[in-house]
């Protein structure tokens, strides 16, 4: 009798243990591995996903980075990962690919073998160009390049192909007098006195007439019309605010768009809506859209146009560019690290 009771107890205990194991088991099978991005030293620092097998990891969609995919065959806790990252130069991992076969590097790049591993390197295809396309070019970042191919290589390395392009041929200038535009484009200087080759519209449609008030005090039927006026004058006309110009306009009766602030022009007291939401980046990033230095119309030197704009937004008064370079620099830094990300200009002239 006692033996039967003990057997029944053992059976119930086994069933209870099986039930607990069933509850503890995951609903989906855990593969135990993880997918990573391999660093230059052959170790992994950046984890992409957990609980994947090698096949799934190595087939992940990573345009331009498929050659860096790597797999770790075990599941590591955070302490182990921290140890490897802090003291071991990264987690030991196995590269998904050991050759350039089926490696997709993306536009302007090709796969080469380096230290036994595939690597995507920049190699833009630069065909032989016509006579008018040879020689130096000025990039949209305000830098002069020996030729268009050099610019394309930099755009590839900086992953800025969508934003860095040829502004015009020849060395970068600080006026339109020596700029030669191609493809029926016309030279226009922006508020920072920097020249741009833009495609000018000759006619504006009637269907999209939304009046804007220009900083010159004139009402324009649309942004297109202010663009035509800028092309005719050879310099940008900033948009003061949306709608018709108002007699006695002030920041009290002018409504600015979201993320804009109403500033006053020091000489006239006229209102102007300005974007005040920019964050100024570090000095090493100045060449990628916020270059400088710049002398403001208040005779104060600013490291970048972004810092000039920040000061204007903090004081409540419009500050424009007097010239490129420090206010004490008579040479005005011709074309040297002087790229401008002028939101007022780009708002009027879309890239073409």
Residue, then its C-alpha position, 0 to 999 in steps of 0.5 A: x500500500x505504501x509502495x503504491x502511494x509513493x509511486x503515485x506521488x512520484x508520478x504526480x511530481x513528474x507531471x508537475x515538473x513537465x507542466x512547469x517545463x512546458x510553461x517555461x518553454x518559449x512559444x517560438x524556438x530560440x536559435x541562440x545565435x545573433x547577427x552583427x556588423x563586423x568592424x575593421x579589426x575583424x571583431x564585432x561591436x554593433x549587434x543587429x538582432x538576436x535569436x536568429x540562425x546563420x542563414x537568416x542573418x546572412x540573408x538580411x537586407x543591408x544595402x551597401x553593408x552586406x559584406x560586413x554581416x557577421x554571425x555569433x553562434x551562441x547567445x551571450x549575456x550583457x556581461x559577456x558582451x560588455x567584457x568583449x567590447x571593453x577589453x577584447x576589441x569586440x565580440x569574436x564573430x564569423x563573417x557571413x561572406x568570405x568572397x566578393x561573390x553576391x556582395x552588393x555594395x551599392x552605387x559608385x562602389x565595388x567589392x575588393x578583397x582586403x585581408x582575406x575579407x570582402x570590402x566595399x570601396x568607392x570607385x565611381x565610374x568617371x567616363x571621359x568627359x567633354x572639353x567643357x566638363x574637364x577641370x576644376x568644379x565647385x561643389x554644392x558644399x562650397x569646396x573646390x575639387x580638381x575635377x568632377x570625379x574627385x567630387x563624386x569620390x568624396x560624395x561616396x565616402x561621405x555617403x552624401x551623394x544625394x546632397x553633394x553635387x557639382x554647383x558649377x564648373x571652375x573654382x568656387x567664387x564669391x560672386x557671379x562675375x566669374x561663374x559659368x553656368x551650363x545646361x541653361x542655368x543662371x547664376x544667382x547669389x544667395x543671402x550669404x553672397x554665395x553664387x549658385x547655378x539654378x534653373x530659372x522659370x520664365x513663366x509661372x502657372x496660375x493654378x498655384x498662386x499663394x501670395x508671399x511677401x518678399x523682404x524687398x517689400x513687394x508682394x509676389x503671386x507665388x514662390x515661383x514669381x519670387x524665384x523669377x524676380x531673383x533670377x532677374x536681379x541675380x540675387x535671392x529675394x528672401x521671403x519675409x512671410x506668407x501672404x500679401x505684404x501688409x501696411x504697418x506689418x509687425x510681429x504681432x500681426x504676422x503669422x509665421x509657419x511652424x518652427x519659424x520665429x518672427x524677427x525684426x529687420x534692424x534698419x526698417x523694423x519690418x518683420x521676417x519669418x526665419x527658421x530657428x530650429x537648426x542645431x549647429x554641429x561641431x567644427x569638423x562638420x562645418x564643411x557639410x552644410x554649415x561652413x564659415x567663418x562669416x562676418x555678419x551685418x552687425x560686424x560680429x564674426x561667426x564660426x558658421x552661418x548656423x551660429x549667425x542664425x542662432x544669434x539672430x534668433x536669440x536677439x530677435x533681429x535679422x542678421x545677414x551675411x556681410x561677407x565670407x570670412x572674419x570681419x577683420x579679414x580683408x581677403x574674405x576667404x574666397x571659396x575656402x570652406x564656405x559652404x552655406x546651408x541657406x534654408x531661405x534660399x533652398x526654400x525658393x530654389x529647389x535642387x535641379 
